[in-house]
Amino acid sequence: MKTLTRTAIALVAGLAIIGDAFLLFVKPHLAQQSTSAGLAAAGTESGAGSTNSSDAGAADGNSAGSPDGTASDSSSDSSDSSDSSDSSSALTDGTYTSVSTPNEYGEIQLQVKVSGGKITTITTVKVPTHGRSQSVNAQAIPELTERAISAQSADIQFVSGATETSTAFVNSLQDAINQALNAD
Amino acid sequence: MTVIQARVIHAMTIPFTIQLASDTASAAQLATLIDTVTPRIADFLRQVDATFSPFRSDSQVTAARHGDWSPLLADASDRHLPQSAAQGQLPSRRTGITLAPDGTRRTQSAFAEVYALTEQAKQLTHGHFDPMHVGAYDPTGIVKGWAVERAHEQFLMPLIKSGQCDAAALGGGGDIQTAVADTSDFTWNIGVQDPSNPHGTVRTVTMRNGGIATSGTSQRGEHITRSTYDLTQATVIGDHLTFADMWATTAISAGERTFRELVAANPAAQADLMAVFVRADGTVSELKPGRSTSPSTHRQPDRS
């Protein structure tokens, strides 16, 4: 019984030490890595990720003309280089937000931090979508036919295959189909 | 009777095939139309190559590989991609925007759009699609599908919408985006290449609006990092070629089992995607949309 209690205590203590060590050494490193590499997998992953996510929302919301429309932590930087002319190719310091058109898998934003005229960090922010965007037209579902077609068949217009090169195109199946179509 | 005209453009060392179909126009009328649009698509593809080729010393991708990521913030109106190509016509899609620290908005650069897509692809596929797989940025695996989809949208969709043709498709090296006017009952029939017979196909896909892409082991230029070798070829059909192409690459990289799991775990992918796999042993299997990961029919390719 005594041995059992000792073992249990040792086990709990051991786990606590391992947990502390993870929080101390591994986790900060992971968070830092995801930020510096600019690959934070958005909101869900870490505190840093969700901060970026809310910043993006704020930046998008009050963007119309406010000089401090971006993340607050970079506003001091942007005042430094506000004298740079528009025609200059040097980048104004601060955080830029690049917002892509939403697609069926969601909406992606890039947060690009510029410091000293150079891009220092690229962070990817995945913005949750409000359901899948539907196609405007009702799509007919493609059909698969279990039918093999021999060369130069008049039944198909295209061939989908592993990347075909320009040098190998002559006399390829697609080449033959194209020529047959134009000859009709 | 439906007439179809076809033209070929060679760009990025790949043959691109344009096809226009019409239920009413004559072959001569359709030929005039396709000869007008072909050089515009050729220009667009050359600009894509100039921007994204990792083999050109002056491309933006090469700059990024050397640590200069400023193309992310480039003003799209400074360049020819893709806005100037649309001059004289209404933009057919909403473009992304870049918000500067001073609150000004600019059109998102094509480079930034593609970078965001590669990051999204990496997340969607749990890293099986990775534009940084060898430590240097290489978006080649997504650029071709993206370029075909954009060119189709920008140059061919207006021809359908204006009634100048009933159907239009653009293929680049085996990856195809198709569309048909709502008023036409035309369907595109696309053969899935038999990887062991250059003049044979293993399936026929009948579709109206969508993208179809094939990846294979013989593919060059995409530098796929593979974790398994169970598939010889993967063909993916979806609403949009950019993602169909990305998923096909992922299938080759991840293998059939992992691919089915990735698709099953993603509602958008599961609702949309179809796939045809050619396994290493030559058997063919399929993935149907909205189904679970249950294995489908196996069948020897018919080499008639």
Interface residues (C-beta under 8 A of the other chain):
Chain A: L39 A41 A42 A59 D60 S63 A64 G65 S66 P67 G69 T70 S74 S75 D77 S78 S82 L91 T92 D93 G94 T95 Y96 T97 S98 V99 S100 T101 N103 E104 Y105 G106 I108 Q109 L110 V112 V114 I119 I122 T124 K126 R132 S135 N137 Q139 A140 I141 P142 E143 L144 T145 E146 R147 A148 I149 S150 A151 Q152 S153 D155 I156 Q157 F158 V159 S160 G161 A162 T163 E164 T165 S166 T167 F169 S172 L173 Q174 D175 I177 N178 Q179 L181 N182 D184
Chain B: V3 I4 Q5 A6 R7 V8 H10 T13 I14 P15 T17 Q19 A27 W69 S70 L72 L73 R93 R94 T95 G96 I97 T98 L99 A100 P101 D102 G103 R105 Q108 A112 E113 Y115 A116 L117 E119 Q120 K122 Q123 L124 K144 A169 G171 G173 G174 D175 I176 T178 D182 T187 W188 N189 I190 G191 V192 Q193 D194 P195 P198 H199 G200 T201 V202 R203 T204 V205 T206 M207 R208 N209 G210 I212 A213 T214 S215 G216 T217 S218 Q219 R220 G221 E222 Q233 T235 I237 D239 H240 T242 F243 N266 P267 A268 A269 A271 D272 M274 V276 E286 K288 P289 T297 R299 P301 D302 R303 S304
